[in-house]
Amino acid sequence: MVASSGAETGADRLRPLNLPRPIQVTVDQQSGLPLALRERHRRREVECVQDSWYVDDEWWRDPISRRYVQVLLRDGAIRTLFHDHITDRWFEQSY
């Protein structure tokens, strides 16, 4: 028999991994696509948008309406960003 100390187990403390983080994005006013992002007080220019897709889901619970973009930055780094159409905010999605 195992005595319970009332302490939480690892399973009780589960939390989602890879939560998106808010990020400041400068967008092209006509296309709505990112031109640059601000990361650690540095402006990082977008070289090109490699991919773009929409996610509209879970209308029966908490609706999700997002435009994702995978961007190549001028220094060669790749980032996945999304614009949340419900909150009108940008986020970086980490993996």
C-alpha positions in Angstrom: 0.0 0.0 0.0 1.3 3.4 -0.9 0.6 6.3 1.4 -0.5 9.5 -0.2 1.2 12.7 1.0 -1.2 14.9 -0.8 1.6 16.2 -3.0 0.9 16.6 -6.7 2.3 14.0 -9.0 3.8 14.9 -12.4 0.5 13.9 -14.1 -1.4 16.5 -11.9 0.9 19.3 -13.1 0.6 18.7 -16.9 0.6 21.8 -19.0 0.5 22.3 -22.8 3.8 22.5 -24.5 4.8 24.9 -27.2 2.3 27.6 -26.4 2.3 30.4 -28.9 4.0 33.6 -27.7 2.8 37.2 -28.6 5.1 38.9 -31.1 5.1 42.4 -32.7 4.8 42.2 -36.5 4.9 44.9 -39.1 2.6 44.0 -42.0 2.1 45.1 -45.5 -1.2 47.1 -45.5 -2.4 45.7 -48.8 -1.7 42.0 -48.4 -1.7 41.8 -44.6 1.5 39.7 -44.9 4.5 40.2 -42.5 7.3 42.5 -43.5 9.3 42.4 -40.3 9.0 41.2 -36.7 10.5 42.6 -33.5 12.4 40.0 -31.4 14.4 40.9 -28.3 14.3 44.6 -29.2 15.6 43.9 -32.7 13.8 44.4 -36.0 14.1 41.3 -38.1 13.2 41.7 -41.8 11.2 39.1 -43.6 12.9 37.9 -46.8 9.9 36.0 -48.1 6.7 34.2 -47.1 7.3 30.5 -47.8 3.8 29.3 -47.0 0.4 30.6 -45.8 -2.7 28.8 -44.6 -5.9 29.4 -42.6 -7.3 27.6 -39.6 -11.0 28.2 -38.8 -12.1 25.6 -36.2 -14.0 24.6 -33.1 -17.0 26.9 -33.7 -19.0 24.7 -31.3 -16.7 25.6 -28.4 -14.1 28.4 -28.4 -13.8 29.5 -32.0 -10.3 29.7 -33.7 -9.7 31.9 -36.7 -6.1 32.2 -37.7 -3.9 33.0 -40.7 -0.6 31.2 -40.4 2.5 32.2 -42.3 5.9 30.5 -42.5 8.5 33.2 -43.1 12.1 33.2 -44.1 14.0 36.0 -42.3 16.9 37.8 -44.0 19.4 35.9 -41.8 18.1 32.6 -42.9 16.0 31.8 -39.8 12.5 30.3 -40.4 9.6 31.3 -38.2 5.9 30.2 -38.1 3.6 33.1 -37.2 -0.1 33.5 -37.0 -2.5 36.4 -37.0 -5.5 35.7 -34.6 -8.4 37.2 -36.4 -10.5 37.1 -33.2 -8.1 39.1 -31.0 -6.4 40.9 -33.9 -3.0 39.9 -32.5 0.1 38.2 -33.9 1.9 35.2 -32.3 4.9 33.0 -33.0 4.2 29.3 -32.9 7.1 27.3 -31.6 7.4 23.6 -32.2 
